[in-house]
Structure formats: structure tokens, C-alpha cells
Amino acid sequence: MVFEEKMIMNGEPDDEEEEEEEEEEEELVDPLDAVRQKCIETEHCVHTQERLEECETRVGSRSATEEDCTEELFDFLHARDHCVAHKLFHSVK
């Protein structure tokens, strides 16, 4: 009951004000995401990603194994980040 009284006294927010606020807010795009995606598509990153996926498939198919894919994951991340570093810092002014 108290909530309803406050609504009556204060009124509901205008839809126009909400629409204006939504229009003012732009979606910011992180350039790092775009560069990472381009780097993932390079030959070396594709190769390391394939090795990682093969390892994940192999480990996932076994019920009891001590193997994990840490080395393959680090290889993939290193290859991707190496590519990103060269492309990203050239665009920084």
C-alpha cells in the first residue's frame, strides 16, 4: 500500500526520458577483442588452437586420466598474445 501511494505521489517516469537515456549510451567496443579475433585466424594460432582442441577431445573421452591440456592452452595463448602485441601496439599513438 505504501508503494502504491508513493507511485501516485511521485508519478511514474516518462517513457521519453528513458528512451533519450538509452540513445545517449553507445556500446563501446574494445579494440583488443577485434585484434584477438584477427590473430586467432592466423596460421600459427589456428595450428595451436587445433592442438588444444585435440587435447581437450582426448582428455574428455577418458574417464580417468591425469593428463590435462595446460601446455597446449599456454601455447595457444602465447601465440595469440604474441600476434596481438605486434598489431595492437602499432596502432597506439
ABEGO torsion letter per residue (X at the ends): XAAAAAAAAAEBBBAAAAAAAAAABBBBBBAAAAAAAAAAABAAAAAAAAAAAAAAAAAAABABBABBAAAAAAAAAAAAAAAAAAAAAAABX
